[in-house]
């Protein structure tokens, strides 16, 4: 009797394991994370102060408002072409935005833009914080792109 009961429990346990729904797929296998908003700044040693550069914010992904996660990143599919609308704004010396400098531009993601899933990317308004004008979005794997010193 105990053998039959043990066999029945084992059989039900195995059957239960086979009918459990699969665990949710790990999104990092097919997506990258793109910063939803990022501001450039640069510390100027000789002046001993921070220079506040432009800020960029993703306004839409493929025409839809972005789903920004709690950590400030947007999940985007790997190897998928889509268009982003981004806004750039420059900042005063106290880091407050200068509304007259607000500009909106398109940024194209190609099938080759994000070759590897699970990575974090930052979309910057420019390649540097100082001596720049306009909105020229650039991708970087770092929060601090390489600054050019002209």
PyMOL commands that set and color helices and strands:
alter all, ss='L'
color gray80, all
select helices_A, chain A and resi 2-19+27-29+99-101
alter helices_A, ss='H'
color red, helices_A
select strands_A, chain A and resi 31-35+37-44+49-61+73-77+82-89+103-109+120-124+138-140
alter strands_A, ss='S'
color yellow, strands_A
deselect
rebuild
show_as cartoon
